[in-house]
Amino acid sequence: MRHTLRLHALAACLALAFSAHAADKATTIPQKAVTAATELRDRAMNDNTGYEFVSQLTTEVGPRVAGSAADARGVAWTVAKFKAMGFDKVYTEKVSYPLWQRRSEHAEIVSPFPQPLLLTALGYSAGTPKGGLTAEVVGFDDLDALKKADPASVKGKIVYVSTHMQRQKDGHDYGMGSATRTMGAVLAAKMGAAAYLLRSAGTDPHSRTPHTGVTGFRDPKDAIPAAALSLPDADQLERVLKEGKPVTLKLDLDVGFAGTYEGANVIAEVTGRKHPDQVVAIGGHLDSWDLGTGAIDDGAGVAIAAAAAKLIKDMPQRPDRTIRVIAFANEEMGLWGGRAYAEAHAKEVSKFQLGTESDFGAGRIWRMSASVKPEARGAIEQIAKVIEPIGVAYDATKPGGGGSDLSQMHAKGMAALSLTQDGTDYFDYHHNANDTLDKIDPKALAQNVAVYAAFAYMAAQANGDFGSAPDAFKNDGAHD
C-alpha cells in the first residue's frame, strides 16, 4: 500500500512538472504561417477595401454622434456592410449610456471690445439659461494654475484655461490637452464657476475650427456650461485679457442631457477552423463627433479592422482561431462600448489570443509594442519581422495598451499590442469640422490594413498563446 502511494505521489509530481514545462513552452508561429502572412501583407498593400469602406460610411451615413438618428443609421449600415462582406457571423451587443445632445452654440465678448467668438460645446456640458449667460471671464495659463487658484476668485465667473499642444508623431501632448478639457471643467464647477472655456485641444493654429470632446461630467446635477474656443479665437480672448481690463463674455449653449439611450456594438467574425472559441480581437469605434464626418476618428479604424479580416477570410483556408472585428459604440463620450464589452466578456478573457484597436487616424503605422507573457516575445518578434519592411519598428521597451476601447479588455487581462500611427497632423483635424475623408491617404490606409491583417493572421496561427488571463497585465503600465 505504501509502495502504491509512493508511485501515485511520483506520478503526480511528474504530471506537475510536465504541466509547468508545458506552461513555460515558448509560443511560436509556424514558418508556413509566416510565409502566408507575408503574402497577405503584400496583397493588402495594394487593396482598396479599407478605403472603400470608410468612403462609403462617411458618404452614406456621415457624422455619427452617439445617440443620434445618424448613430442608429450607422449601426444598421455596418451590420448590412459586414454581412455583404461575407463574414461568418454578424451580430450586435447592446450598450446603454447617457444621451447628450447639441442644438446650438454662440459666444461673444460683450466688453471691453465687443466681437463674436467661434466655439463648440463639449460633451456632457450643461446648457446656459434661456437667453444665455453673461459673466466676467477669469483666465489661467494652464490647468495647474487653475488648481492653485482661490475658489473665491472664480466663483460666479466664466473660467478660461489655455493649453498649447504641439504637433508630434505620437501625439503625446494630447494627454495634457485632454486633461485640461475633462478635469478642468469638473474642477471649475467644484470651485463655483458659472461656466468653463478652454483653448481647443488641437494643433491647427490658423484654422477657426474649434475642437469638441467630452468633459468629466457624468451627472447632470454636477455639470456647468463648457465649451472650447478655436485656437485663433482663444488667442484673441487671451490678448483681450492681457489688456488688464475686466472682460465680460456672453455664452449661449443650447445643449444638455436627454435621458438614456440604448446603442450597440457591432461585431463580425471569421470563424476559426481549429479553435473557434479562441479570438484575435481587432476593431475601431463606430461613433464620431458631429462636427465633421468621422473619417479619421474613427471610421478609418473600423475600416482597417474590417478590411484586414476580410482579406483573411478570403484566403484559401480559414485561420485556426477566430478573427473578431468589433465596431464599438460611443467611445467619444466615455468608452461606453468598450467598457460594456469588457464587462460582458471578462470571464472569457483567457480565450482572447491577442487584440488591439485602431483609433489614431489613418497615418502610417510606424511602431509596434506589446504586452504579452515572456514566452510569447519570440512570436512577437516574428510578427515584427513581417511588418518591418512596410515601415513598422518593434519597441520591446513599451507595453501594448490595446487601443482605446480594447484597453478595457486589456485591463481585464487580454494580451495586447499597440500599433502606433503617424499622428503628426492628427490633432489638426481631431474632433473638429475638418475630420473628413479628404484627410485620408488611401496608400497609408492600405499600409494599416496590411499590418492588421499580417499580425491578426499570425496570432491566429500561433503554436501557443500570448498570455491572456485574468489580471495578467495589471502592472504593465499600459493603463496609466
C-alpha atoms as one frame of an Amber mdcrd trajectory, in Angstrom:
protein
   0.000   0.000   0.000   2.837   2.368   0.963   4.612   1.490  -2.314   1.443
   2.251  -4.267   1.134   5.622  -2.531   4.738   6.436  -3.430   4.018   5.603
  -7.069   0.952   7.836  -7.070   2.951  10.665  -5.496   5.713  10.254  -8.069
   3.175  10.278 -10.890   1.596  13.437  -9.504   4.986  15.175  -9.294   5.805
  14.185 -12.859   2.433  15.478 -14.022   3.006  18.796 -12.275   6.486  19.061
 -13.735   5.160  18.296 -17.218   2.361  20.836 -16.747   4.820  23.529 -15.637
   7.072  22.740 -18.582   4.120  22.983 -20.966   3.097  26.308 -19.438   6.597
  27.681 -19.972   6.851  26.472 -23.549   7.613  29.262 -25.990   4.851  30.472
 -28.290   5.953  30.282 -31.923   4.473  30.930 -35.333   4.982  28.154 -37.919
   7.025  29.079 -40.975   4.078  28.246 -43.216   2.017  30.902 -41.424   4.859
  33.428 -41.659   5.044  32.875 -45.416   1.260  33.196 -45.769   1.250  36.379
 -43.671   3.966  37.895 -45.846   1.894  37.231 -48.939  -1.185  38.603 -47.147
   0.744  41.765 -46.237   1.760  42.357 -49.854  -1.762  41.760 -51.110  -3.184
  44.198 -48.568  -0.734  46.933 -49.571  -2.431  47.017 -52.974  -6.014  46.528
 -51.808  -8.586  49.331 -51.501 -11.223  47.545 -49.383 -10.474  49.713 -46.353
 -10.675  52.988 -48.256 -13.931  51.970 -49.959 -15.388  51.106 -46.542 -14.613
  54.455 -44.908 -15.577  56.354 -48.064 -18.993  54.714 -48.142 -19.539  55.086
 -44.383 -18.765  58.796 -44.333 -20.725  59.440 -47.539 -23.808  57.322 -46.897
 -24.098  57.907 -43.136 -21.855  60.890 -42.349 -21.267  62.034 -38.750 -22.424
  59.525 -36.138 -22.657  61.286 -32.783 -23.689  58.811 -30.089 -27.423  58.558
 -29.578 -28.387  60.440 -32.724 -30.541  59.199 -35.585 -27.333  59.015 -37.650
 -25.777  56.780 -34.989 -28.659  54.341 -35.400 -28.272  54.502 -39.188 -24.565
  53.833 -38.736 -25.264  50.676 -36.749 -27.726  49.407 -39.364 -25.307  50.331
 -42.176 -22.430  48.481 -40.519 -24.496  45.358 -39.888 -25.508  45.308 -43.564
 -21.943  46.033 -44.701 -20.422  43.270 -42.586 -22.969  40.818 -43.992 -22.205
  41.960 -47.545 -18.505  41.387 -46.880 -19.328  37.746 -46.217 -18.324  37.360
 -42.583 -19.375  34.099 -40.939 -21.200  35.784 -38.057 -22.565  39.308 -37.713
 -24.355  40.402 -34.556 -24.830  43.267 -32.105 -24.483  43.645 -28.335 -26.463
  46.344 -26.518 -24.772  49.333 -24.904 -26.621  51.856 -22.706 -25.335  55.322
 -21.916 -26.476  58.874 -21.091 -27.886  60.719 -24.095 -26.365  64.157 -24.639
 -27.448  66.495 -27.420 -26.048  69.628 -29.088 -28.543  72.028 -30.648 -26.875
  75.444 -30.913 -23.890  77.355 -29.543 -22.824  81.018 -29.616 -20.399  83.267
 -27.770 -19.330  86.887 -27.886 -17.159  89.305 -25.977 -19.519  91.936 -24.563
 -16.833  94.248 -23.188 -14.382  95.888 -23.402 -14.154  95.092 -27.134 -17.445
  93.578 -28.432 -16.982  90.826 -31.023 -18.118  87.255 -31.743 -16.069  84.155
 -30.877 -16.123  80.750 -32.571 -16.515  77.880 -30.158 -18.169  74.492 -29.720
 -19.858  72.933 -26.703 -18.155  69.989 -25.008 -19.790  66.634 -24.402 -21.854
  66.454 -21.188 -21.821  70.235 -20.913 -24.860  71.802 -19.302 -26.833  74.336
 -21.267 -26.927  78.012 -20.366 -30.167  79.623 -19.156 -32.551  80.686 -21.893
 -31.186  83.893 -23.396 -27.632  82.978 -22.474 -25.251  83.611 -19.604 -23.232
  86.817 -19.257 -20.350  86.950 -16.782 -16.814  88.176 -16.241 -14.001  85.964
 -17.553 -11.049  84.918 -15.405  -8.129  83.390 -17.307  -5.455  80.834 -16.383
  -2.307  79.868 -18.263  -2.818  76.142 -17.710  -4.653  73.551 -15.626  -2.083
  73.685 -12.816  -2.726  77.406 -12.401  -6.458  76.728 -12.030  -5.743  74.041
  -9.441  -3.823  76.584  -7.333  -6.454  79.325  -7.599  -8.558  80.585  -4.711
 -12.141  79.359  -5.344 -13.402  82.791  -4.364 -11.590  84.260  -7.373 -13.593
  82.152  -9.840 -16.994  81.837  -8.154 -19.746  83.065 -10.454 -17.295  83.760
 -13.304 -16.504  82.131 -16.631 -13.214  80.276 -16.211 -10.915  80.208 -19.245
  -7.884  77.857 -19.327  -5.231  77.948 -22.028  -3.408  74.866 -23.256  -0.821
  74.695 -26.032  -0.377  71.391 -27.840   2.466  70.850 -30.302   2.469  68.500
 -33.296   4.220  65.201 -32.535   4.414  61.900 -34.304   2.998  60.020 -31.322
   0.617  62.822 -30.301   1.707  62.719 -26.661   0.676  66.325 -25.929  -2.945
  65.212 -26.143  -2.631  63.872 -22.608  -2.259  67.462 -21.435  -4.987  68.798
 -23.721  -7.448  66.071 -22.792  -6.855  66.577 -19.067  -7.468  70.325 -19.420
 -10.778  69.582 -21.136 -12.061  66.793 -18.882 -10.596  67.614 -15.463 -10.615
  71.397 -15.898 -14.359  71.557 -16.431 -15.056  69.444 -13.350 -12.644  71.455
 -11.221 -14.130  74.783 -12.324 -17.614  73.520 -11.449 -16.479  72.426  -7.975
 -14.952  75.886  -7.437 -18.293  77.532  -8.207 -17.589  78.827 -11.722 -20.567
  79.842 -13.852 -19.076  78.251 -16.992 -15.843  76.830 -18.394 -13.931  77.614
 -21.580 -10.657  76.212 -22.849  -8.331  76.704 -25.739  -9.156  73.738 -28.022
  -7.087  70.593 -27.554  -5.768  70.816 -31.113  -2.745  71.755 -33.230  -4.233
  73.818 -36.082  -3.265  77.394 -35.119  -4.519  79.044 -38.316  -7.945  77.406
 -38.530 -11.051  78.785 -36.835 -12.416  75.283 -36.280 -12.960  74.566 -32.573
 -12.350  71.029 -31.307 -15.053  69.367 -29.252 -14.595  66.414 -26.885 -16.058
  65.094 -23.679 -15.840  66.641 -20.216 -15.531  64.715 -16.973 -19.164  65.359
 -16.044 -21.286  62.239 -15.635 -24.163  63.539 -13.512 -26.267  66.379 -14.962
 -26.522  67.890 -11.466 -22.740  68.481 -11.438 -22.398  69.956 -14.934 -21.880
  73.593 -15.890 -21.786  75.070 -19.421 -18.452  74.119 -21.015 -17.023  74.847
 -24.463 -13.810  75.025 -26.498 -12.641  78.050 -28.475 -10.884  77.671 -31.814
  -7.178  78.429 -31.477  -7.330  81.869 -33.197 -10.332  82.808 -31.070  -8.529
  81.652 -27.940  -5.569  83.810 -28.976  -7.964  86.735 -29.389  -9.503  86.256
 -25.954  -6.043  85.981 -24.384  -4.976  89.264 -25.992  -8.086  90.982 -24.660
  -7.467  89.582 -21.165  -3.898  90.904 -21.263  -5.250  94.457 -21.709  -5.887
  94.377 -17.972  -9.499  95.498 -18.179 -12.444  93.418 -16.918 -13.619  91.154
 -19.747 -17.282  90.207 -19.965 -18.449  87.380 -22.205 -21.885  86.121 -23.199
 -22.248  82.378 -23.685 -25.376  80.800 -25.167 -25.336  76.985 -25.319 -28.470
  75.024 -26.127 -27.167  71.586 -25.180 -27.634  69.006 -22.454 -28.600  65.584
 -21.187 -31.777  63.988 -22.511 -32.205  60.698 -20.665 -30.664  57.339 -21.567
 -30.014  55.775 -24.953 -29.504  52.155 -25.954 -26.959  51.722 -28.741 -24.935
  48.727 -29.841 -21.504  47.336 -30.528 -21.498  45.743 -33.997 -19.453  42.550
 -34.274 -18.343  40.381 -37.196 -16.348  37.161 -37.167 -14.249  34.925 -39.361
 -14.745  31.620 -37.549 -11.604  29.732 -36.588 -11.073  26.328 -38.180  -9.399
  24.565 -35.232 -10.140  26.750 -32.208 -13.313  28.736 -32.940 -13.683  29.768
 -29.284 -10.248  31.451 -29.226 -10.279  35.014 -30.519  -7.985  37.579 -32.102
  -9.806  40.877 -31.465  -9.438  43.930 -33.710 -11.652  46.961 -34.198 -12.381
  50.670 -34.042 -15.229  52.799 -32.738 -18.245  53.445 -34.932 -19.459  56.662
 -33.317 -17.956  60.051 -34.112 -18.443  63.664 -33.165 -20.965  65.664 -35.147
 -18.782  68.476 -36.471 -17.031  66.532 -39.259 -17.923  63.196 -40.869 -15.919
  60.933 -38.568 -13.431  59.819 -41.214 -10.177  59.711 -39.260 -11.937  59.388
 -35.885 -12.827  56.659 -36.239 -14.349  55.462 -39.482 -10.799  54.635 -40.548
 -10.311  52.338 -37.556 -13.416  50.274 -38.276 -12.446  50.160 -41.954  -8.902
  48.951 -41.187 -10.129  46.112 -38.978 -12.937  45.073 -41.324 -10.689  45.102
 -44.409  -7.971  43.112 -42.614 -10.474  40.479 -41.514 -11.983  40.230 -45.000
  -8.564  39.637 -46.545  -8.015  36.811 -44.048 -11.496  35.446 -44.777 -10.707
  35.381 -48.493  -7.615  33.197 -48.026  -7.836  29.608 -49.329  -8.204  28.226
 -45.797  -9.823  29.657 -42.682  -7.437  30.701 -39.858  -7.027  28.357 -36.903
  -8.585  30.847 -34.474 -11.481  33.268 -34.852 -10.835  36.809 -36.084 -13.330
  39.132 -34.382 -13.992  42.674 -35.634 -15.685  44.997 -33.129 -17.178  48.364
 -34.122 -17.591  49.928 -30.690 -20.402  52.238 -29.589 -19.908  55.659 -28.007
 -16.188  55.761 -27.411 -16.195  59.545 -27.669 -18.198  60.233 -24.526 -16.536
  57.763 -22.198 -15.610  54.367 -23.718 -19.160  53.132 -23.166 -18.956  50.412
 -25.816 -15.520  49.250 -24.715 -16.479  49.133 -21.072 -19.723  47.272 -21.775
 -17.848  44.765 -23.937 -15.197  44.161 -21.286 -17.784  43.638 -18.567 -19.740
  41.206 -20.748 -16.682  39.195 -21.759 -14.408  39.453 -18.694 -14.889  35.789
 -17.792 -13.718  34.791 -21.282 -10.502  36.814 -21.199  -8.311  33.702 -21.325
  -9.873  32.870 -24.708  -8.605  36.144 -26.207  -5.401  35.309 -28.037  -4.285
  38.887 -28.769  -6.003  42.179 -29.566  -5.752  45.837 -30.470  -7.897  48.674
 -31.798  -7.154  51.378 -34.364  -8.158  54.833 -33.077  -5.483  57.353 -34.018
  -6.419  58.294 -37.553  -5.165  56.831 -40.814  -1.485  57.753 -40.894   1.055
  55.003 -41.498   1.809  52.692 -38.589   5.435  53.202 -37.549   5.761  51.470
 -34.178   4.560  48.258 -32.530   4.730  47.443 -28.827   3.266  44.519 -26.933
   2.030  43.310 -23.568   2.415  39.522 -23.700   3.847  36.792 -21.496   7.660
  36.407 -21.697   7.354  33.099 -23.536   5.494  34.860 -26.386   8.136  37.524
 -27.065   9.667  35.348 -29.769   6.344  35.192 -31.598   6.027  38.989 -31.352
   9.486  39.267 -32.895   8.310  37.018 -35.746   5.367  39.380 -36.330   7.751
  42.328 -36.174   9.946  40.889 -38.928   6.960  40.543 -41.265   5.764  44.131
 -40.800   9.195  45.777 -40.614   9.552  46.018 -44.437   6.442  48.233 -44.591
   7.794  50.727 -42.084   6.947  49.374 -38.620   9.608  49.197 -35.893   9.195
  46.995 -32.813   9.812  48.712 -29.470  10.241  45.967 -26.871  10.552  48.527
 -24.049   6.948  49.766 -24.223   3.742  47.964 -23.212   0.867  47.411 -25.599
  -2.347  49.021 -24.455  -4.781  47.589 -26.983  -6.151  50.931 -28.203  -8.950
  52.970 -26.672 -11.896  50.557 -26.328  -9.884  47.334 -26.211  -7.813  48.857
 -23.410 -10.754  47.769 -21.283 -10.247  44.096 -22.222  -6.506  44.539 -21.723
  -7.241  45.798 -18.201  -9.125  42.538 -17.625  -6.061  40.547 -18.745  -6.100
  40.356 -22.558  -2.674  40.236 -24.231  -2.440  43.346 -26.380  -0.496  45.245
 -28.988  -0.191  48.962 -29.620   0.186  49.794 -33.313   1.083  53.480 -33.333
   0.167  55.541 -36.367   1.879  58.727 -37.534  -0.230  61.353 -35.794   1.830
  64.407 -36.743  -1.206  66.226 -38.154  -3.923  64.149 -36.469  -4.810  66.827
 -33.921  -5.265  69.404 -36.676  -8.486  67.544 -37.548  -9.363  65.619 -34.375
 -12.886  66.363 -33.048 -13.479  69.247 -35.430 -15.257  70.050 -38.691 -12.196
  69.106 -40.746 -12.417  65.409 -39.870 -13.443  64.449 -43.398 -12.496  61.816
 -45.971 -10.021  64.009 -47.857  -7.652  63.738 -44.873  -7.133  60.024 -45.576
  -4.350  58.867 -47.883  -5.550  55.583 -49.462  -1.991  54.191 -49.597  -1.377
  54.963 -45.923  -4.700  53.336 -45.036  -3.724  50.242 -47.037  -0.485  50.016
 -45.034  -2.578  49.959 -41.855  -4.729  47.166 -43.257  -1.584  45.229 -44.183
  -0.217  45.485 -40.642  -3.514  44.420 -39.062  -4.030  41.547 -41.487  -0.499
  40.188 -41.010  -0.463  40.378 -37.224  -4.006  39.022 -36.799  -3.369  36.061
 -39.079  -0.050  35.177 -37.420  -1.589  35.409 -33.951  -4.421  33.151 -35.092
  -1.947  30.547 -36.395   0.472  30.589 -33.443   1.505  27.443 -31.645   0.681
  28.552 -28.124  -0.892  31.641 -26.597   0.234  35.175 -25.713  -0.595  35.083
 -22.016  -4.173  36.313 -21.679  -5.520  35.520 -18.203  -7.474  37.397 -15.527
  -5.412  40.419 -14.348  -2.374  39.164 -16.283  -1.155  42.645 -17.260  -2.413
  44.853 -14.433   1.119  46.077 -13.637   2.476  46.658 -17.148   1.894  50.420
 -17.167  -0.380  50.447 -20.224  -3.343  51.602 -18.131  -1.611  54.646 -16.598
